[in-house]
Amino acid sequence: MLISLKQLVGTKIITNEDDLLDLADQIWSLGDMSEIVSQVDHKALDAFIMMNVIGNWKGDGWGGVLENSEFLPFIEHALRTFKFDVMADHWYQLLSLFPINPCDAEVQKNFYDHQNFLINPRFTIKNETLKLIDPEIRKTLSEKYQELLVLLDDEADKYWMYNASNQAGWGVVIDYIQKYSI
């Protein structure tokens, strides 16, 4: 049986960012992402993913979110669960730019090479498959990648900036946890 959000929270009332950090640490104690996915229910997973997306975004923007590649397969669903459909659409478009599926376990082992392919066409890459892609196509993909990052940032700014309403953006996760852990 999967661990529910209610079981993870127990009798604790989640009210702030520190409480979320404690909950995230508790979930991380279950193991790596594959172990977490196999042990928690979908509500707990969505809350965990959203905590990490917001936290990574606050720290390093969408580049920071992308660098935590173990989350990539789960982000679009979490964004949609939390009603961030515009961000989810842009996120889907961003991941679609990768010439090789960025959620593939083999790609994730060398994700920086794949990300560098899109960040800047002048960045050196090692992957032989990526090297075969026409430089003009790479340039176009890189331009679109940069455009989508701006769109994602503009949308995230509305909800997650430190001066955002609802507990500097954390309120959406706090509200979700309170709703599903009672």
C-alpha positions as CSV (number, residue, x, y, z in Angstrom):
1,M,0.0,0.0,0.0
2,L,1.3,3.4,-0.9
3,I,2.0,6.0,1.7
4,S,-0.6,8.8,1.6
5,L,-0.1,12.5,2.1
6,K,-2.2,12.2,5.2
7,Q,0.1,9.5,6.6
8,L,3.2,11.6,5.8
9,V,1.8,14.7,7.5
10,G,0.3,12.9,10.5
11,T,-0.9,15.2,13.1
12,K,1.4,18.1,12.1
13,I,-0.3,21.2,10.6
14,I,1.7,22.5,7.6
15,T,1.6,26.3,7.8
16,N,4.9,27.6,6.3
17,E,8.0,27.1,4.2
18,D,9.9,25.4,7.1
19,D,7.1,22.9,7.5
20,L,7.3,22.1,3.8
21,L,11.1,21.7,4.0
22,D,10.6,19.2,6.9
23,L,8.0,17.3,4.8
24,A,10.3,17.2,1.8
25,D,13.2,15.9,3.9
26,Q,10.9,13.2,5.3
27,I,10.0,12.2,1.7
28,W,13.6,12.3,0.6
29,S,14.4,9.9,3.4
30,L,12.5,7.2,1.5
31,G,15.2,7.1,-1.1
32,D,15.9,8.3,-4.6
33,M,13.1,9.4,-7.0
34,S,12.3,5.9,-8.2
35,E,11.9,4.7,-4.6
36,I,9.8,7.7,-3.7
37,V,7.6,7.2,-6.7
38,S,7.1,3.5,-5.8
39,Q,6.2,4.3,-2.1
40,V,4.0,7.4,-2.1
41,D,0.5,8.0,-3.5
42,H,-0.1,10.5,-6.3
43,K,-1.2,13.4,-4.0
44,A,2.0,13.1,-1.9
45,L,4.1,12.9,-5.1
46,D,2.4,15.9,-6.6
47,A,3.0,17.9,-3.4
48,F,6.6,16.8,-3.3
49,I,7.2,17.6,-6.9
50,M,5.6,21.1,-6.5
51,M,7.7,21.8,-3.4
52,N,10.8,21.0,-5.3
53,V,9.8,22.9,-8.5
54,I,9.0,26.1,-6.6
55,G,12.1,25.8,-4.4
56,N,14.4,25.1,-7.3
57,W,12.8,27.9,-9.3
58,K,13.3,30.3,-6.4
59,G,16.9,29.3,-6.2
60,D,18.0,29.1,-9.8
61,G,15.0,29.8,-12.1
62,W,13.8,27.3,-14.6
63,G,17.4,26.3,-15.3
64,G,17.6,25.1,-11.8
65,V,14.4,23.1,-12.2
66,L,15.8,21.5,-15.4
67,E,19.1,20.7,-13.7
68,N,17.2,18.4,-11.2
69,S,16.4,16.1,-14.1
70,E,15.0,13.3,-11.8
71,F,11.9,15.5,-11.5
72,L,11.4,16.1,-15.3
73,P,8.9,13.3,-15.9
74,F,6.6,14.5,-13.1
75,I,6.6,18.3,-13.5
76,E,3.9,18.8,-16.2
77,H,1.4,16.7,-14.2
78,A,2.2,18.5,-11.0
79,L,1.8,21.9,-12.7
80,R,-1.6,20.8,-14.0
81,T,-2.7,19.4,-10.7
82,F,-2.0,22.8,-9.1
83,K,-3.8,24.6,-11.9
84,F,-0.8,26.2,-13.5
85,D,-1.9,25.2,-16.9
86,V,-0.2,28.0,-18.8
87,M,3.1,27.0,-17.2
88,A,2.4,23.3,-17.9
89,D,1.8,24.1,-21.6
90,H,5.1,26.1,-21.8
91,W,6.9,23.3,-19.9
92,Y,5.6,20.7,-22.3
93,Q,6.8,22.9,-25.2
94,L,10.2,23.3,-23.6
95,L,10.7,19.6,-23.1
96,S,9.5,19.0,-26.7
97,L,12.5,21.0,-27.9
98,F,15.0,18.4,-26.7
99,P,16.0,16.2,-29.7
100,I,16.2,13.2,-27.4
101,N,13.6,12.6,-24.7
102,P,15.0,14.4,-21.6
103,C,13.0,12.0,-19.3
104,D,14.8,9.0,-20.6
105,A,17.0,7.5,-17.9
106,E,20.1,7.3,-20.1
107,V,19.7,11.0,-21.1
108,Q,19.4,12.0,-17.5
109,K,22.8,10.5,-16.8
110,N,24.3,13.1,-19.1
111,F,21.6,15.7,-18.9
112,Y,23.9,18.7,-18.9
113,D,25.1,17.9,-22.3
114,H,21.6,17.8,-23.6
115,Q,20.7,21.0,-21.8
116,N,23.8,22.7,-23.1
117,F,22.7,21.8,-26.6
118,L,19.7,24.0,-26.1
119,I,21.1,26.8,-23.9
120,N,23.6,28.1,-26.4
121,P,24.6,26.8,-29.9
122,R,28.2,27.7,-29.2
123,F,28.4,25.4,-26.1
124,T,30.5,22.3,-26.7
125,I,28.6,19.0,-26.5
126,K,29.9,15.4,-26.3
127,N,26.8,13.5,-27.4
128,E,27.4,12.1,-30.9
129,T,23.7,12.1,-31.8
130,L,23.3,15.8,-30.8
131,K,26.5,16.7,-32.8
132,L,24.8,15.4,-36.0
133,I,22.0,17.9,-35.8
134,D,22.3,20.7,-38.2
135,P,23.8,23.9,-36.6
136,E,20.9,26.0,-37.9
137,I,18.4,23.7,-36.4
138,R,20.3,23.8,-33.1
139,K,20.3,27.6,-33.3
140,T,16.5,27.7,-33.9
141,L,15.9,25.3,-31.1
142,S,18.1,27.3,-28.8
143,E,16.2,30.5,-29.6
144,K,12.9,28.9,-28.9
145,Y,14.3,27.4,-25.7
146,Q,15.3,30.9,-24.5
147,E,11.9,32.3,-25.4
148,L,10.1,29.6,-23.5
149,L,12.2,30.2,-20.4
150,V,11.2,33.8,-20.4
151,L,7.5,32.9,-20.8
152,L,7.9,30.3,-17.9
153,D,9.6,32.9,-15.7
154,D,7.0,35.6,-16.4
155,E,4.2,33.1,-15.4
156,A,6.1,31.8,-12.4
157,D,6.8,35.4,-11.2
158,K,3.1,35.9,-10.8
159,Y,2.8,33.1,-8.2
160,W,6.1,32.3,-6.7
161,M,8.2,35.4,-6.3
162,Y,9.3,36.1,-2.7
163,N,6.9,39.1,-2.7
164,A,4.0,37.0,-4.1
165,S,0.8,36.7,-2.2
166,N,-0.1,33.6,-0.3
167,Q,3.1,33.0,1.7
168,A,5.6,34.0,-1.0
169,G,4.2,31.4,-3.4
170,W,4.3,28.5,-1.0
171,G,0.6,28.9,-0.1
172,V,-0.5,26.8,-3.1
173,V,1.3,23.8,-1.8
174,I,0.4,24.5,1.8
175,D,-3.3,24.7,0.8
176,Y,-3.1,21.5,-1.2
177,I,-1.5,19.6,1.7
178,Q,-4.0,20.9,4.2
179,K,-6.9,19.9,1.8
180,Y,-5.6,16.4,1.3
181,S,-4.1,15.5,4.6
182,I,-7.1,16.1,6.8
